[in-house]
Amino acid sequence: MPNNPQIDVNQLNQAKANVTLTQTLLSQAIEKSSSDPTLAQEAIKQATTEIANAQTAVSQVQSALISQKSE
């Protein structure tokens, strides 16, 4: 029987949520870029964190798949 790798859907859903929040934050940054640069900068900072969190979650899923394939 072939060993089908298990994908952690919870982690992928978390990454998807991070990306959705990133989109919202970047939209806020764009809207506030002229009227409130400080708020725009804070939204960009938060978006950067969300992107990093999404990347981490996706990388963990990918690493788990690679290690399952090599077993």
Phi, psi and omega in degrees: 000128180291146179270102179281125180295142179267129178261130179280093183296328179299317179293322178293322176295324177296316179299319179297319178296320177300318181293319178298316178296322177301316179300316179298315181296319179291325175297318177297317180299319179295314181298322186265001188303324179263325185279327183214078183302329180293316178295320178299317180296320178295319178297320178295319179299315179294321179298321178300318178296316180296321178298316179297319179295319178297316180299318179298314181298316180294319179297322179295319178296316181297316179297319179297320179295318180297317181290328177292323180295327184275355179284000000 
